[in-house]
Amino acid sequence: MASKLLMTIIFIFDLIAFGLAVAAEQRRSTGHSTKDSDNYYEFCVYDSDIATGFGVGAFLFLMASQVVIMVASKCFCCGKPLKPGGSRACAVLLFIICWVTFFIAEICLLAGSVRNAYHTKYRTKFFDQPPSCETVRKGVFAAGAAFVLINAIISEFYYVSYSKSRGGSNFGPYGAGETGVGMAAYK
């Protein structure tokens, strides 16, 4: 049986990560070029940098959620073998999809946070081209939030499938289900 406390903790971590990623998308830095007091140079001025903190927070909460679920399921490869059947096959497939969505979400959140924290420092003369006030592209944090949500759903289903496959009464002495005919009585 899947632990309801563990599933609640994972859901809360993923919900916080999703909320922080959405907040990061809403509060992305914007920059605009401004002239200096002598009207000779132009430079970039950026607004609040809070989106970087939100992105890093979402990154860390998603990572904590993934660590908790992998420790609880012993990363699928340690511990007793799982009972053969549909639940095990589903758990294997969901395990792979869970890691893929986790990596995509983490890359989006990390790249968005790094790019949001980057501010151009150079100045240009007024008669030259104005400086490029680069900021993070719209949708990077939103993509991270979408993959956080997908990962949350997949990881919950993965843990339920894993728990269903791990439980059961048809287990032999080595933890695996009996797959053959016992010959011990025919010595």
C-alpha positions in Angstrom: 0.0 0.0 0.0 1.3 3.4 -0.9 2.1 5.7 2.0 -0.4 8.5 2.1 1.9 10.7 4.2 4.7 10.3 1.7 2.4 11.1 -1.2 1.1 14.1 0.6 4.7 15.4 1.3 5.6 14.9 -2.4 2.5 16.6 -3.5 3.2 19.6 -1.3 6.8 19.9 -2.5 5.7 19.7 -6.1 2.9 22.2 -5.5 5.3 24.7 -3.9 7.8 24.1 -6.8 5.0 24.7 -9.3 3.9 27.9 -7.6 7.4 29.3 -7.4 8.0 28.5 -11.1 4.8 30.3 -12.0 5.8 33.3 -9.8 9.2 33.4 -11.5 7.5 33.6 -14.9 5.3 36.4 -13.7 8.3 38.4 -12.1 10.9 38.0 -14.8 13.5 40.8 -15.0 13.0 43.4 -17.6 15.6 45.8 -18.8 15.6 49.1 -20.6 18.4 51.4 -21.8 18.9 54.7 -20.0 21.1 57.7 -20.6 23.6 58.7 -18.0 23.5 62.2 -16.4 25.8 63.7 -19.0 23.7 62.3 -21.9 26.8 60.7 -23.3 26.5 57.0 -22.5 23.6 54.6 -22.5 23.5 51.6 -20.2 20.9 49.0 -19.1 18.8 49.3 -16.0 17.0 46.2 -14.7 14.1 45.9 -12.4 13.7 43.4 -9.5 15.7 40.2 -9.6 13.3 38.2 -7.5 12.5 35.7 -10.3 16.0 34.2 -9.9 15.2 33.4 -6.3 11.8 32.0 -7.2 13.4 29.8 -9.9 16.1 28.5 -7.6 13.5 27.8 -5.0 11.4 25.8 -7.5 14.5 24.0 -8.5 15.3 23.0 -4.9 11.7 22.0 -4.0 11.5 19.8 -7.2 14.8 18.2 -6.4 13.7 17.5 -2.8 10.5 15.9 -4.1 12.5 13.7 -6.4 15.0 12.7 -3.7 12.1 11.8 -1.3 10.3 9.6 -3.9 13.6 7.9 -5.0 14.6 7.2 -1.4 11.2 5.8 -0.6 11.2 3.6 -3.6 14.9 2.8 -3.2 15.5 4.3 -6.6 13.7 1.3 -8.1 16.9 -0.8 -8.3 17.8 -1.6 -4.7 15.9 -3.7 -2.2 13.6 -6.7 -2.9 12.7 -7.4 -6.4 9.2 -6.4 -7.5 6.4 -8.9 -8.2 6.1 -9.6 -11.9 3.0 -8.2 -13.6 1.4 -5.1 -15.0 2.2 -3.0 -11.9 5.9 -3.6 -12.3 5.8 -2.8 -16.0 3.9 0.4 -15.3 6.3 1.3 -12.5 9.3 0.9 -14.9 7.7 3.0 -17.6 6.7 5.7 -15.1 10.1 5.6 -13.5 11.8 6.5 -16.8 9.2 9.2 -17.7 9.5 10.6 -14.2 13.3 11.1 -14.6 12.9 12.6 -18.1 10.4 15.1 -17.0 12.4 15.9 -13.9 15.5 16.7 -15.9 13.6 18.8 -18.4 12.0 20.8 -15.6 15.3 21.2 -13.7 17.1 22.4 -16.9 14.3 24.9 -17.6 14.3 26.3 -14.0 18.1 26.4 -13.8 18.6 28.0 -17.2 15.8 30.5 -16.5 17.3 31.4 -13.2 20.8 31.8 -14.5 19.7 33.9 -17.5 17.4 36.0 -15.3 20.4 36.8 -13.0 22.6 37.9 -15.9 22.7 41.6 -16.4 24.7 43.3 -19.1 27.3 45.7 -17.6 28.6 47.5 -20.6 27.9 51.0 -21.8 27.7 52.4 -25.3 28.2 55.9 -26.5 25.0 57.8 -27.3 25.6 57.9 -31.0 26.4 54.2 -31.2 23.8 51.4 -31.1 21.9 51.3 -27.8 23.0 48.4 -25.6 21.2 45.1 -25.8 19.4 44.7 -22.4 19.0 41.0 -22.6 16.6 39.2 -20.3 15.3 35.6 -20.0 12.9 34.7 -22.8 9.2 34.6 -22.0 8.0 31.1 -21.3 11.2 29.5 -19.9 9.9 29.4 -16.4 6.4 28.5 -17.7 7.9 25.5 -19.4 9.6 24.6 -16.2 6.3 24.9 -14.3 4.5 22.7 -16.9 7.2 20.0 -16.5 7.0 20.3 -12.7 3.3 19.6 -12.9 3.8 16.7 -15.3 6.5 15.3 -13.0 4.2 15.7 -10.0 1.5 13.6 -11.6 3.9 11.0 -13.0 5.8 10.6 -9.7 2.6 10.0 -7.8 1.5 7.4 -10.3 5.0 5.9 -10.2 4.9 5.5 -6.4 1.5 3.9 -6.4 2.5 1.4 -9.1 5.8 0.7 -7.3 3.9 0.1 -4.0 1.3 -2.1 -5.7 4.1 -4.2 -7.3 6.1 -4.4 -4.1 3.2 -5.6 -2.0 1.4 -8.9 -2.3 1.2 -12.3 -0.7 2.7 -14.5 -3.5 6.3 -13.9 -2.5 8.9 -16.6 -2.3 11.9 -16.8 0.0 13.9 -14.3 -2.1 11.2 -11.7 -2.4 10.2 -12.5 -5.9 7.0 -14.3 -6.9 7.2 -18.0 -7.6 7.7 -18.5 -11.3 8.2 -22.3 -11.4 7.1 -25.5 -9.9 8.6 -26.3 -6.5 10.5 -29.6 -6.6 11.7 -29.8 -3.0 9.2 -32.4 -2.0 10.3 -34.9 -4.7 13.8 -35.8 -3.5 
